[in-house]
């Protein structure tokens, strides 16, 4: 399901950025949310040389753009109506080329390259490929790219000790939106080592990545025919569709979280009674950009749970190779590498078309008693949400106390639905989401900061929307 950025939210955020009566940190928060909602998502490819970064970039771009046989420096590919290449040289000067020619770029020996192109995929993402000759260079590059990245993809075949040491320097925020792409999976299938490699990586990399996805990139790229159409079966068997679908889900998750935070900010600081258009009257000159769809490979929402089938046939009985993080045993609050992961993921629905059909079918069978229980829960949670928003705007309210009240409200919801589920699948599903949310909120309470409070309010909003969706279906 593609998240639609509502114009009134964009207008209201623009108004907040131009309201000089507001504190500067509020205006900067509005600016950051506005950028997140209107600009392409920044995807960064990390990994050693020869790990397959350029091939993954070409898969996401939907065209064979970056050469794998030509050594180029770190480069950024962004969307623009007119193609242009800017090469930054070692002395700081910038040379501009009218089009991207890998040989011409390499001849200039640049240290950084920016490529503007008019491609459909670049309306929704930009791609930064990190090229670093040594582990020390790669470690510095990770720190440099951290704040320039929304979704990280680490390309590797083994994710060895050297790579793990480098990735340790990444922030928790970056790891929370990171994918380990196990490249050259076709070679592992032929050698019979894929299953063992994935089992080992799942054990060693689970604390550092949200997804471990094997991919046979040559097969994925070959799935795109010369006429531009896609062999969807081959794309799925190669693991290419799973990777693209996972990136899309990360994009949707980020947009939904940004939308929730924007609504909280607007409710707290916008003038009562003003519409988004009225608030935006003095900010109409700000630039506008609307995200559009990614390329044909991911034109539909797909489930990446299919087993990997490459040159060697994998029997239907073979288990899926994708790994998703799932909540496990309680995490020590001192374990910084895993402390903040999985916060919103369990309570944000990542539903495929089949999932939505299932939800709809379940809702049709919901009893009147279940509907009444759901309506009562929605009304109470909505009232709590209004109280939380109002309290968050009062300087004398301590975040720790407010977060405790949020936790109490979510725990009430979980227990209330547990008593009334009585085998109803819709109530049971929301009950489970509420229990998961309560566990996450307990972990966030240990951190005890303003960011945890904001995310806790976003969780309450997500739970309320989930209940409303089930009631309306």
N, C-alpha and C positions, 0 to 999 in steps of 0.2 A: 504494500500500500504506500503510495507516494504522498508524503506530507506536503500539503499546500500552505505556503506562507501567506497568511491573510494580509491584505493591503492595509487594513486599519492598524495592525500591529506595527508594520513598517512605518506608517505615517506617524504613529504615536512615538516610536523610538526616535525618529528624525526630529520631532518636536522637542523631546527631552534633550537631545544633543545640542540644540540651539537655545535652550532655556538657561540664560546666564544667572538666573536666580537660584539655580540648583547647585549643590556642591560639585566640585570638579570630579570627584570620584564617581558620582552618580552619572554625570555626563559621559565619562569615559566608559562606564559599564554599559550605558546605552549605545555608545559607538561600537563597542566590541560585539554586542548582541546584534546590532544592525548589520555589521560586516558578516557575522556568522550566518545570518538569515538570507543575505542577498548576494554574497560572493561565493565563487566556487570553493569546494572543500579541498584543502591542501593535502595531497597524498605524497608521502616521501618514501623512496626506495633506498634501503640500507643493505649492506653486505660487502663481502670481500670482492675483489676483482674476479671476474669470470663466474660469478654466482648466478647470473641470469637476470640481472636487474633490467637491462635494456629490453630483453624479450618480454618481461612482465609489463614494462611501460608500454610497449607496442600493443600488447593485448588490451590494456586498459584504454589506450588511445583509439583502438579499433582500426589502426593502419600501421603499416611497417614504416616507421619514421626513424627510429634510432638504430644505428648500425651496431651489430654485435662484434664485427670484425675490426672496427676502427676504434682506437682508444681516444676517448674524449674526456674532458674534465667534468666536474660537477655541473649539472645543467638543470634549468627550470623551463618547463613547457607550459605555456599559458594560452588562454583563448583570446583572440583578437580578430577583427574583421580583415586586417591587412597583415600579411606575413612579413616578419622582420626578425633578424637575428642580431643580438648585441653580444659582442665578445669582449670581456674584460681581460686585458693583458697584464703581465707581471708588473709593469711599471704604472699600472692604474689607468691607463688610457683605454678608451672603449672604441672598438671598431664595429661598424654596422654593416650588415649584409642584407640584401633585398630578399633573399630566400635561404632556406636551410640546405646547405651542401656540405656533408660531413668532411669531404676532402678539403674544401676551402676553409672550413672552420679549423680543422687540424693544422693546416698550414700556418695559421696565425699563432699557434701555440698559446691559446688563452688559458687562464686559470679558472674562469667561470663563464658560462654561456646562458643567455636568456633567449628563448625561442617563442615567438608569438605566432600562432597558427589559427586558422578558422576551421576547427573540427567540432562535430557535434558533441563529443565527449567532453571537450574543454569548456562547454557552457556550464558543466556541473562540477568538474574537478580541474585542478592543476597538478602537474607531476614534477617533483623534485627528485632527481637521481643523484645520490651521493657517490662520488668517486674518490677514494682515499687509498694511497699506495701502501701505507703501513698501518698496523693496529693503533699506534699513537695518533696518526692522522685521522683514522676513523673515529677514535674516541673523541677527539676535538670536534669532528664534524657532527657527531651525535649531539653534543652540547649546543653547537651552533644551530642545528636544525630543529631542536626541541620546540622552541617557541614559534617556529615557522611551519609546524606540522599539526594536522588534525587527525590523520590516519597514517600509521606507520606500517610498512611491509618490509620485513627482514628476509632477504633471499639467501638460502643456504641449502647445502645437502646434509650437513652433519651438526651444525650449530655447536662447534667445538668449544673448548675451554677459552680459547683466545677470543672468540666471538662473544661468549657469555660475559667475559670480563669487560668487554667494550660496552655491551648492552646494559650492564649494571649501572652505568652512569646516566641512563635515561631516567627521566622523571616518572613518577607514578602516573601522572596524567597521560603521558605518552604511551606507557605500557598498557594503560587501560583501553587504548584504541589501537592495539598492535596485532599484526598477523605474521605468523611465521610461514612463509611460502617455501615448501620443500621442493626445490627445483630438480630437474633431471629425474623425475619419478619414473619415466619410461625406462631409463637405464637400470633403475633399481628393480623394476618388474622383471626385466630380462635376466638379471642376475639373481633373482629370488630373494632380495634383501629388503624389499619395501616394507613388508609387515614388521620385521624386526626393527628397522630404522624408525618407523613411526612410533612403535611402542616405546623405544628408547627416548625419542624426542618428546613424546607426551609426558614421560616421567620427568625429564630434565627441563623442559621449556614451559610447563604449565603455569609456573609462577610469573612468567615474563610476557606471555602472549595470551590473547583471548581466543585465538584460533590457530590450529596447526593444520595447514592445507597442502597436500601433495599436488603437484601439477607437472604434467608433461608439456612444457611450453611449446616445443616444436609442433606437437599435435594440435594444441589449442590455436596456434597461429595458422596452421594449415586448414583448420576448420572454416576459416573465412575464404570463400571462393573468389576467383578473379573478378566476378561481376559484383562483388560486395555482399552477396547473400552469405548466410551462415549455415553450415552443417551442424544443426543443433545436437544431434546425437553424438557426433564426434567431439564437439565442444564440451558436452557433459562428461563423456568418458575420459577426456584428457584432464579433467579437473578445472578447466578454464571457467566454466560457468559457475562452479562453486566459489571460485575466487572473486569473480565479478559480483555475484549475488551477495557475498559477505561484505564487500566494500559498500555496496548499495545499502545494506542493512545498517552499517556503521554510519553512513550519511544520514539515513532516516532517523536513527537514534539521536544523532547530534542535533538535527533540526528540531526534533520534538523537545529535547531538553532545553535548547535555546529558546524555543517558543514559550515553554512553561516559565522559564526565568524572565523572559520579556514581559509576560503577563503579570508576574509578581511585581516587577519594577514599575510597570505602567500603573498598576493598581495602587502602588504605594506613593508615587510621585506625581502622577497626572492630576490635573485639576478636575474636580468632581463635575460631571455633567458635560464635559467637553468631548466631542467625538474625535476620532483619530485625524479626520480631515482638518478640524478646527485647530487641533494641537500642532498640525504640520504646516500651518499657514506661513509661518516665518522660516520654515526649513525646506521649502519646496525646491530650492536650488541644489540640494544634495544629489549626488549621482544615484541612478537607479539601475539595478541589475537583477534579473530574475533567473533562478536556476531552471534549466530545461533538462530533458531526459538524456540519459546516458545512451551509448551506442546500442545497436540491435541485439548484441549478445545478451544484454540484461534488460531488454524491452519489457519483459514480463518478470514478476516476482517469482523466483524459483527457489526450490529447496536444495541446498548443496549437500544433502545427506546421501546421495547416490554413491555406490562404491566406485573406486577408480578402475577403469578398464582401458588399458592401453594396447600395446602390441600383443601382449599376452592376454588371453581371455580370463576374466575373473568370474567365477561361477556365482550365480545369484545367492548362494548360501554364505558367501564371504561377507564379513561385517563391513559397514561403512567405515571409511578411513578418516572422515573428518572428526575432529575433536572440538567440542565446545566446553568451555569452563562451566562447571556447575558448582553450586554452593557445597562446601564440604564441612569438615569439622571447624569449630570456632577458631578464629585466627588471633594470634597474640597481637595486641595493639602495638607492640614494639616492632613487629615485622613490617618494615616500611615498604618492602617490595610487593606485598600482597594486600596491604591494609586497605587501600582505597579501591581495588578492583571489584567488579561485579556490583557496584552500588545500585545503579538504576536498571541494569540489564534484566534482572528477574521480573521486574514489575512493568517493563515496557513491552508491549506485545509486538513480536516480530512474526506476524502471521502470514503464511503464504495464502494463495487463493483457496487451496484445499482446507487450510485451517479456518478461514472465514466461513466457508460453507459448513464446516463442522459446528462452529459457534452458532451460526444461524439455525441449523437443525436442532441444536440443543435448546436454543431459546424458544423455538416453537413449542417444545414440549414442557416448558417451564410451568409449574403449577401456579394457581392464583396465590397460594400461601407464599411460595417462593418469590413471586413478583412483589407481593406486599412487603416481605422482609427486605428485598433489595431496595424498594422505594424508601423505606424507613432509613436504611443504612446510607443511601445517597443523601437524603435530606440532612441527616445528622453530620455526615462528613462534610457536606457543603457548609453547614453552619460553623463547624469547627474551622474549616478553611478560611471563612471570612474573619473569624476571631483571630486566627493566627496572623493573617495579613494585617489586620488592624494593630495587633500587638507588636508586630515586627517594626512598625513605624514609630513606636514610642521609645525614646532614648533610654528611659529608666528600666525597660524590660531587659533582663539578662538573657543572652542567647541560650545559655545552658538550661535555664528554667523553661524557656519556650520550646526547646528541643525535647525536653522531658514530657511536655504536654502533647507534642506531636506524637511521640512514641506511645503515650497512653491512649491516644485516640485510635491509632492504628491497631494496637493490641486489643482494644475494645471491638473494633471491626472484625478482627480475626476470630475472636471468641464468640461474638454474636453470630457470625455466619457458620461457625463450627457447630453451634447448637441447632441451627435451622437448616443445614444442608440436606439432611435426610435423603441422601442418594441423588439429589439434584445436581447434574454435572456442571451447570453454570455457576451455582453457588459454591460448589466444591472447588472449582477452578479459581474463583476470586478469593475464597478462603485461603487456598494455598499461596496465592500471590500476596495476600495480606500477612500471612505468617512469615514468608520470605522477606517482605518489606520490614517487618518488625525486627527480624534478625539483623538486617542491614543497618537499620536505625540505631540498634544497640552498638554496633561497631562504630558508627559515625559519632555517637555520643561520647565514646572514648577520646575521639580527636578534639571535640569541644572547640570548634572554630566557626566563624561566620559562614564559610563555604559549606560546612556540614549542615548548618541551619537552612541555607538556601536549597540545598539538595533534598533535605527532608520535606520541605514544602512542595517541591516538585514531585516527590513520590506520592504525597497525598493527592495532588492534582491528577496524577496518572491513575491511581486507584479509582478515583471518582469517575474518570472518563471510561475506564474499563467497565465499571458497573453500569454506567449510562448506555454504553454500546450494547451490552447484553440485554438491557431492558428494552432498548429501542428496536432490536433485531426482530 
